[in-house]
Structure formats: C-alpha cells, structure tokens
Amino acid sequence: MTVFLAHFLILLSAWTLLIKYVFPVSMAVAEGVGIGTYIYWDFWWVAHLWLAYALLRPQSYTFMLAVGVSVVEIVIVVGKFMLFLPDPDWTIWTTNWFINKVFVLACFCLLLPHALANRRHWRAPMTEGASGD
C-alpha cells in the first residue's frame, strides 16, 4: 500500500502540473493573452513529491510528514468544498480544479489511516533497500 500511495502522489503531482500550469499556458497562448493569465500558482506538488520520496525511502520524519500533510490537505480540501459546493460555478477551470481536489482528498484519506497504522515502522530509521511494505 505504501508504494501505491507514493505512486498515487507522483501521478497527482504530474496531473497538478498539467492542469495548473501546462493547460493554462496552452489556453493563454491559444487565446493570445499573457501566458500567466490562467495559471493558478500552487506548489503543493513539491510537497507531494517530497512525501512520495519519503514513502519510498522512509526517513525518521516520514510518519510526521505523512500525518501532517494528510491532515492539512484534508482540512484545506474539505474547507474549499464547503465554500464551493453550495453555489458551484462550473467552468473548465473549476471542473479541473474540482476533479483534482477529489483525487487529492482520496489520496490523503487513504494515506492518513495507513500512516497511523504504520507509525512504528515509519518512525524507525530504515535500512538501505527497505521497501516500506
């Protein structure tokens, strides 16, 4: 499960880069507006890649990182959904954002209980070549 979650985070990071940077720049170029017009500046993808790396190569901080990022992401996404869903404005941008957030929420709702169940394993420094599962 740890390897699955790490790969989920890597795919989530790639998807986030595509929908928050590549797609907006492509749309701006196609419309002839400034390339930064539609970019939603967000660097969570960096934290997701770091967490994926920590899951694949557990460090002494992996448990705290997994729990901390999971809790923060769940609170943020649920809060954003509470603001958006009472009166949603469905555009290409909000639809992309919403789909991304559904997958972010799914990932961290899986990761949090997995981290809590594996806290002893992740708190101890790992030996070289350990898989984490």
C-alpha positions, 0 to 999 in steps of 0.5 A: 500500500505504501508504494501505491500511495507514493505512486498515487502522489507522483501521478497527482503531482504530474496531473497538478502540473498539467492542469495548473500550469501546462493547460493554462499556458496552452489556453493563454497562448491559444487565446493570445493573452499573457501566458500567466493569465490562467495559471493558478500558482500552487506548489503543493506538488513539491510537497507531494513529491517530497512525501512520495520520496519519503514513502519510498525511502522512509526517513525518521520524519516520514510518519510526521510528514505523512500525518501532517500533510494528510491532515492539512490537505484534508482540512484545506480540501474539505474547507474549499468544498464547503465554500464551493459546493453550495453555489458551484460555478462550473467552468473548465477551470473549476471542473479541473480544479474540482476533479483534482481536489477529489483525487487529492482528498482520496489520496490523503484519506487513504494515506492518513489511516495507513500512516497511523497504522504504520507509525512504528515502522515509519518512525524507525530509521530504515535500512538501505533497500527497505521497501516500506511494505 
